[in-house]
Amino acid sequence: MCLLVFYEKAEITQDDKKPNHLIVAMTSDRGLCGSAHSNIVRAIKAALPEKPPGTNFKIVAIGDKSRGMLSR
């Protein structure tokens, strides 16, 4: 929620002709969080096909677990 408020206050607009998306996956480096890592990666993988064709996106993986799971 904080990022959405920051984005709105920054008065940044996106070019509708060339949509760009940045996806940030934040997980831990160890597997002590139950299914949190799997749920984060599953949500990202489910959201990618829903993007319109021609959408550019980049994924920033913070934490070893998300990096490993998303690289597969």
Secondary structure, DSSP 8 states (H G I E B T S, - for coil): -HHHHHHHHTT----TTS-EEEEEEE--SSS-STTHHHHHHHHHHHHGGGS-TT-EEEEEEESHHHHHHHT-
